């Protein structure tokens, strides 16, 4: 008879009549080996799970045919029921990995030493294993003895980012499979628990991927519970974990009351009522976003008290005080350090010019292109004549200048690295519409002249001022009708976005804007060329023209007018890019899905496990944006033309144009008329603009994500009834819509969720938005926008007409007029510092196709294998993008002075690289 001691230290009997067939699930360890998971443990009852077909069955039978027993190897697919002869105790060991901070202030160091002392007298860290099984006598989950973490005080001074500790359990042989572990922190301060591995079990190691702050019981009484890496649908939850699963979700939801503490782990919703600061003055009051008046997605609730002057506005938390996000959503130390360095860099870039500006009567317009070049060659301080002003500035500024000269120098943006004057050319202006930092607004023109959708009774005639005579000379001999029919005309249309706000924008000091339309013609070479720009102002109703059309230049004067018109188009485009496509569509609209995921889906839910890497850091970066970027008087208002109306433009786009069902790449390309369905094409689409780098690279990534998600979803939901009966999944999706996007919850376009295909489509869209879409819109901001004349975020003057008083000064010195219309030096350097920060990859970035701690990411070998296939496909996509960027026939990504399109190349080093697709919206 096979000795059971080899399995768990006690004598066991095998009963052929009670044969069970469990799943062949594995654990994947850090040494790249599969290990059998806890379904092959000593539990007498096994959960019914799907098996991995590729696993070979190994069965050993007795040499005697008359034997009534079957001896089964430890790795058998046909495992028999295990019946203990006699319950015994055996030891198991937990290996606990704690991540330490590299930097500590005096208070933290003092508390750390105090914890080391008190750890010796019983105020320590205690672990308790919880079985997947119920004790038949108590009807409660089986629990191990409490085990103390060893050597905390001895390892006080151990150097290293990660420190491992051990604890020993004495477990009854009938304990079953460990499915959860409780952690009790009796120390004074929190610690970051990275992972726990329980060893010494017959099933092999059981992994607990924690990645969480464990609070002291003095702040949060009770036990923190972590589940093993085995995924379970709600209906499959082992009996011993059911109550824990429900309690954990209840705790994460909170009660919706009170102000959140920094140490809380509570996910809840609120409207955007914390952007303004009415207590500091009426000029800093802002309308609330979210609700019937101004629809908007919900953000994470902080529960702060209302302001003194407006009971409906939440009091602000200003830097350097932290904004609340659930504790585990905050940046880890390496990310914090990188972000702090960027913030210092931004402060240094702006401190001295701000002081200089305050001492000077002028706001320091750039005197010419050489003044901008000096920002990259000589540094900011030298450029603004620091030596002349040094005696009048505080001593601290002189010290900063002496110690930080390198920080005050800007890196050369990529747009001028290959060709200093590329940005001036029309072909580069057009190329950036499909391969720049906002490649998602170009549309195929379907009606000529284009028509507005705005109410004509409020905004005047809907017809465009564009006529055939404006464009016919630029269509290679075609008529407008022929070009339209042959899909040769494309448009960048920002008319309807800006026009409703222009009266208010143009009343602001130093802000001037049009609603622009730009027409492009598709050349035989596959490139676009701009053929007309329409500039619209609000309709006055007094017979004066509010629309103006400019065509490509024919002489020196029209050349400068054309350059000014292109600058206004770029300013419009920069605003739509930042406020709508970047902030709204990838940051703000994803936040409700993330909040609902934590509130409604357990950490052991397979869909939560799928989405988890794509939610990393998003709540924190969004909170920081509310604090410093999109707030009243913040960076966005300071640097972009719409000023204090920036977020209202974002909200108008949400109400009028945002649709979740059109946020996926194929649906978006079809909506914009850039593609038509064609099942004969590799991705089921035919691009009408064939050399469209964002679309062609994006489709590769979209379909790789879709394939991975399809494999994942079909594995866990082989039958539609499993989706229809999955209470957590349905609650997540319903809450994302009905609460997180409450103002649009009655829209008819929300996708249904009842089949695997529905779920695949929804998840693919979310992962696409969090990864590739955000990367395409974010990481080129400094490489393209860091050279402000290429893409001015703000315009200060309109384009003069011949009867305007300014026209004479424009003709006399067009370059000076051009720079007076662009942002000032202070506005430019502030903007440059910010987009430099936003374009930077941190050292701890996790890219598409990567997972931190892959050995504990999934307890399912079939899914681990599918993920490795996905990762391999992402690597092959990167090689294909490299090949395309070297193909001279693709003129929108290859040529003299042409930047390769790498924003969707998946991998990247840290820093500003103009490439790389992180898993999540993390900056």
Rosetta blueprint (number, residue, H / E / L):
1 X L
2 X L
3 X L
4 X L
5 X H
6 X H
7 X H
8 X H
9 X L
10 X L
11 X L
12 X E
13 X E
14 X E
15 X E
16 X H
17 X H
18 X H
19 X L
20 X L
21 X L
22 X L
23 X L
24 X L
25 X L
26 X E
27 X E
28 X E
29 X L
30 X L
31 X L
32 X L
33 X L
34 X E
35 X E
36 X E
37 X L
38 X H
39 X H
40 X H
41 X L
42 X L
43 X L
44 X L
45 X L
46 X L
47 X L
48 X L
49 X L
50 X L
51 X L
52 X L
53 X L
54 X L
55 X L
56 X L
57 X L
58 X L
59 X L
60 X L
61 X L
62 X L
63 X L
64 X L
65 X L
66 X L
67 X L
68 X L
69 X L
70 X L
71 X L
72 X L
73 X L
74 X L
75 X L
76 X L
77 X L
78 X L
79 X L
80 X L
81 X E
82 X E
83 X E
84 X E
85 X L
86 X L
87 X L
88 X L
89 X E
90 X E
91 X E
92 X E
93 X E
94 X E
95 X E
96 X E
97 X E
98 X E
99 X E
100 X L
101 X L
102 X L
103 X L
104 X L
105 X L
106 X H
107 X H
108 X H
109 X H
110 X H
111 X H
112 X H
113 X H
114 X H
115 X H
116 X H
117 X H
118 X H
119 X H
120 X L
121 X L
122 X L
123 X L
124 X L
125 X E
126 X E
127 X E
128 X E
129 X E
130 X E
131 X E
132 X E
133 X E
134 X E
135 X L
136 X L
137 X L
138 X L
139 X L
140 X L
141 X E
142 X E
143 X E
144 X L
145 X L
146 X L
147 X E
148 X E
149 X L
150 X L
151 X L
152 X L
153 X L
154 X L
155 X L
156 X L
157 X L
158 X L
159 X L
160 X L
161 X L
162 X E
163 X E
164 X E
165 X E
166 X E
167 X E
168 X E
169 X E
170 X E
171 X E
172 X E
173 X L
174 X L
175 X L
176 X L
177 X L
178 X E
179 X E
180 X E
181 X E
182 X E
183 X E
184 X E
185 X E
186 X L
187 X L
188 X L
189 X L
190 X L
191 X E
192 X E
193 X E
194 X E
195 X E
196 X E
197 X E
198 X E
199 X E
200 X L
201 X L
202 X L
203 X L
204 X L
205 X L
206 X E
207 X E
208 X E
209 X E
210 X E
211 X E
212 X E
213 X E
214 X E
215 X L
216 X L
217 X L
218 X L
219 X L
220 X L
221 X L
222 X L
223 X L
224 X E
225 X E
226 X E
227 X E
228 X L
229 X L
230 X L
231 X L
232 X L
233 X L
234 X H
235 X H
236 X H
237 X L
238 X L
239 X H
240 X H
241 X H
242 X H
243 X H
244 X H
245 X H
246 X H
247 X H
248 X H
249 X H
250 X H
251 X H
252 X H
253 X H
254 X L
255 X L
256 X L
257 X L
258 X L
259 X L
260 X L
261 X L
262 X L
263 X L
264 X L
265 X L
266 X L
267 X L
268 X L
269 X E
270 X E
271 X L
272 X E
273 X L
274 X L
275 X L
276 X L
277 X L
278 X H
279 X H
280 X H
281 X L
282 X H
283 X H
284 X H
285 X L
286 X L
287 X L
288 X L
289 X E
290 X L
291 X L
292 X L
293 X L
294 X L
295 X L
296 X L
297 X L
298 X L
299 X E
300 X E
301 X L
302 X L
303 X L
304 X L
305 X L
306 X E
307 X L
308 X L
309 X L
310 X L
311 X L
312 X L
313 X L
314 X E
315 X L
316 X L
317 X L
318 X L
319 X L
320 X L
321 X L
322 X L
323 X L
324 X L
325 X L
326 X L
327 X H
328 X H
329 X H
330 X L
331 X L
332 X L
333 X H
334 X H
335 X H
336 X H
337 X H
338 X H
339 X H
340 X H
341 X H
342 X H
343 X H
344 X H
345 X H
346 X H
347 X H
348 X H
349 X H
350 X H
351 X H
352 X H
353 X H
354 X H
355 X H
356 X H
357 X H
358 X H
359 X H
360 X L
361 X L
362 X L
363 X L
364 X L
365 X L
366 X L
367 X L
368 X L
369 X H
370 X H
371 X H
372 X H
373 X H
374 X H
375 X H
376 X H
377 X H
378 X L
379 X L
380 X H
381 X H
382 X H
383 X H
384 X L
385 X L
386 X H
387 X H
388 X H
389 X H
390 X H
391 X H
392 X H
393 X L
394 X L
395 X H
396 X H
397 X H
398 X H
399 X H
400 X H
401 X H
402 X H
403 X H
404 X L
405 X L
406 X L
407 X L
408 X L
409 X L
410 X L
411 X L
412 X L
413 X L
414 X H
415 X H
416 X H
417 X L
418 X L
419 X L
420 X L
421 X L
422 X H
423 X H
424 X H
425 X L
426 X H
427 X H
428 X H
429 X H
430 X H
431 X H
432 X H
433 X H
434 X H
435 X H
436 X L
437 X L
438 X L
439 X L
440 X L
441 X L
442 X L
443 X E
444 X E
445 X L
446 X L
447 X L
448 X L
449 X L
450 X L
451 X E
452 X L
453 X L
454 X L
455 X L
456 X H
457 X H
458 X H
459 X H
460 X L
461 X L
462 X L
463 X E
464 X L
465 X L
466 X L
467 X L
468 X H
469 X H
470 X H
471 X H
472 X H
473 X H
474 X H
475 X L
476 X L
477 X L
478 X L
479 X L
480 X H
481 X H
482 X H
483 X H
484 X H
485 X H
486 X L
487 X L
488 X L
489 X E
490 X E
491 X E
492 X E
493 X E
494 X L
495 X H
496 X H
497 X H
498 X H
499 X H
500 X L
501 X L
502 X H
503 X H
504 X H
505 X H
506 X H
507 X L
508 X L
509 X L
510 X L
511 X L
512 X L
513 X L
514 X L
515 X E
516 X E
517 X E
518 X E
519 X E
520 X E
521 X E
522 X E
523 X L
524 X L
525 X L
526 X L
527 X L
528 X E
529 X E
530 X E
531 X E
532 X E
533 X E
534 X E
535 X E
536 X E
537 X L
538 X L
539 X L
540 X L
541 X L
542 X L
543 X L
544 X L
545 X L
546 X L
547 X E
548 X E
549 X E
550 X E
551 X L
552 X L
553 X L
554 X L
555 X L
556 X H
557 X H
558 X H
559 X H
560 X H
561 X H
562 X H
563 X H
564 X H
565 X H
566 X H
567 X H
568 X H
569 X H
570 X H
571 X H
572 X H
573 X H
574 X H
575 X H
576 X H
577 X H
578 X H
579 X H
580 X H
581 X H
582 X H
583 X H
584 X H
585 X H
586 X H
587 X H
588 X H
589 X H
590 X H
591 X H
592 X H
593 X H
594 X H
595 X H
596 X H
597 X H
598 X H
599 X H
600 X H
601 X L
602 X L
603 X L
604 X L
605 X L
606 X H
607 X H
608 X H
609 X H
610 X H
611 X H
612 X H
613 X H
614 X H
615 X H
616 X L
617 X L
618 X H
619 X H
620 X H
621 X H
622 X H
623 X H
624 X H
625 X H
626 X H
627 X H
628 X H
629 X H
630 X L
631 X L
632 X L
633 X L
634 X L
635 X H
636 X H
637 X H
638 X H
639 X H
640 X L
641 X L
642 X L
643 X H
644 X H
645 X H
646 X H
647 X H
648 X H
649 X H
650 X H
651 X H
652 X H
653 X H
654 X H
655 X H
656 X H
657 X L
658 X L
659 X L
660 X H
661 X H
662 X H
663 X L
664 X L
665 X H
666 X H
667 X H
668 X H
669 X H
670 X H
671 X H
672 X L
673 X L
674 X L
675 X E
676 X E
677 X E
678 X L
679 X L
680 X L
681 X L
682 X L
683 X L
684 X L
685 X E
686 X E
687 X E
688 X L
689 X L
690 X L
691 X L
692 X L
693 X H
694 X H
695 X H
696 X H
697 X H
698 X H
699 X H
700 X H
701 X H
702 X H
703 X H
704 X H
705 X H
706 X H
707 X H
708 X H
709 X H
710 X H
711 X H
712 X H
713 X H
714 X H
715 X H
716 X H
717 X L
718 X L
719 X L
720 X H
721 X H
722 X H
723 X H
724 X H
725 X L
726 X L
727 X H
728 X H
729 X H
730 X H
731 X H
732 X H
733 X H
734 X H
735 X H
736 X H
737 X H
738 X H
739 X H
740 X H
741 X L
742 X H
743 X H
744 X H
745 X L
746 X L
747 X L
748 X L
749 X L
750 X L
751 X L
752 X L
753 X L
754 X L
755 X L
756 X H
757 X H
758 X H
759 X H
760 X H
761 X H
762 X H
763 X H
764 X H
765 X H
766 X H
767 X H
768 X H
769 X H
770 X H
771 X H
772 X H
773 X H
774 X H
775 X H
776 X H
777 X H
778 X H
779 X L
780 X L
781 X H
782 X H
783 X H
784 X H
785 X H
786 X L
787 X L
788 X H
789 X H
790 X H
791 X L
792 X L
793 X L
794 X L
795 X L
796 X L
797 X L
798 X L
799 X L
800 X L
801 X L
802 X L
803 X L
804 X L
805 X L
806 X L
807 X H
808 X H
809 X H
810 X H
811 X H
812 X H
813 X L
814 X H
815 X H
816 X H
817 X H
818 X H
819 X H
820 X H
821 X H
822 X L
823 X L
824 X L
825 X H
826 X H
827 X H
828 X H
829 X H
830 X H
831 X H
832 X H
833 X H
834 X H
835 X H
836 X H
837 X H
838 X H
839 X L
840 X E
841 X E
842 X L
843 X L
844 X L
845 X L
846 X L
847 X E
848 X L
849 X L
850 X L
851 X L
852 X L
853 X L
854 X H
855 X H
856 X H
857 X L
858 X L
859 X L
860 X L
861 X H
862 X H
863 X H
864 X H
865 X H
866 X H
867 X H
868 X H
869 X H
870 X H
871 X H
872 X H
873 X H
874 X H
875 X H
876 X H
877 X H
878 X H
879 X H
880 X H
881 X H
882 X H
883 X H
884 X H
885 X H
886 X L
887 X L
888 X L
889 X L
890 X L
891 X L
892 X L
893 X L
894 X L
895 X L
896 X L
897 X L
898 X L
899 X L
900 X L
901 X L
902 X L
903 X L
904 X L
905 X L
906 X L
907 X L
908 X L
909 X L
910 X L
911 X E
912 X E
913 X L
914 X L
915 X L
916 X L
917 X L
918 X E
919 X L
920 X L
921 X L
922 X L
923 X L
